Amino acid sequence: MADEFFSLFDDSAEQSHTPDVEADDDAPTGKKAKKTFTIGKGKSKKKDASSLIGTNDDTKLKLDTGEKQPKITIVGKKSRPDDIAETLEDLASMLEAGESEDRALRTLAHHYAKFNVGKAYQRSADLIARGETIKAALSAQTDTFPRVVRELIGAASTPRDLHRNLRRSAELIVESSDIRAQIKAALFKPMFMFGIVIAFVIVAAQWLLPTVADVFTSIGSKTPKATQIMISVGGQLKWAFVVLAVVILLWFVYWYGFGRKIEAVRIWKDRMAIRAPLIGPINQMQAAARFSDVVSVCLGSGIPEVEALEIGARACGNEALQAHVNDHIGAQKLGNAVFADVADTPLLPWNFKNRIEVSPSPRERVKVMSELAKVFHKKARRRLNTFADRVGPITEMMVLGIAAVVILAVAIPVASFAPQMMGMVGG
């Protein structure tokens, strides 16, 4: 459950699906063709990188048939985001130093052989040996590299662009990882305290308060009104927490079962992530920063506006924003909208459109989008600091309030019981 909450800030790669394969032409007549694919040597038709990272982001390389696929595939230990970022920077450095693409990839595969990123570099090197480009080979590793990495790699039109985009991808991965780590650190103590209080409320409502009421009944005395109210409040709190826990559990069962496979549900979830209090501004600024960053890179590489918007939408990490940009692209293609109209949505910061409308030329637009990316990255950091400063006091106030209710629920019956006992003794 906690992993799903923190996935709002996670920049991990999307889950991979079974690769597309072709039927074996040598299969006997009347029998179902056996599907196999090869990752090693073999002949392969050269594919353009744009066909692998187009509108359908999950498109995979169709590998040749003929080699039997092993029944068990050994997958390396999952790499941390910092490890992936480090490998991207190392790859950029080696390529800038004149190292061949194949040797650079195999070097990284050797150093990170125990991790899944090493396996990804090994597969990429094998694809390059079969005639694929480095952009196509790296973009095919959808189970390892985050989408923003694959989109920036695909947007590179020259070797220099590729080196720059590799470094920028590493920076975006590290930033996303840092934000996620800071949110975890800010929430750990409040969530721990809140969990203890919830447990105490349930114990008090289930056992302590009914025991106090039984004491009054055993001595033949009527339970005081204040005691009855506190017992009722404690019981309602208990069931409120139980219902909340059940609702959260059902949501995660639904989400992991089939909800995340439905596009409308994913869009609604990402829209709520931007509108959520405290956390929403962080998500909004992070999505806007990534969108601006990728679009500026694409425009600087000579990619047309519509295609740049499409790539930026896929790389922003928010499907609600992606759906809005796709709708805008359709309107812009028909001539019913201009580039700046993409900002007509509450999913993006309010001042986004003001900045891009004042850019008179494509060159100036690249500069403005790059500056906006830097501004939104800084704002995301400030929103994160604000979140860390506020979530602690707010949660502590909630915890103290609930604790006060529980203490009163126990103290009031005891205070009411003492006078009656004194009366019985005096009588």
Helices and strands as residue ranges (DSSP letters): H 2-6, G 7-9, H 49-52, H 81-96, H 101-111, H 116-129, H 134-139, H 147-155, H 159-203, I 204-208, H 209-218, H 225-257, G 259-261, H 263-275, H 279-300, H 305-315, H 319-333, G 339-343, H 352-357, H 362-426
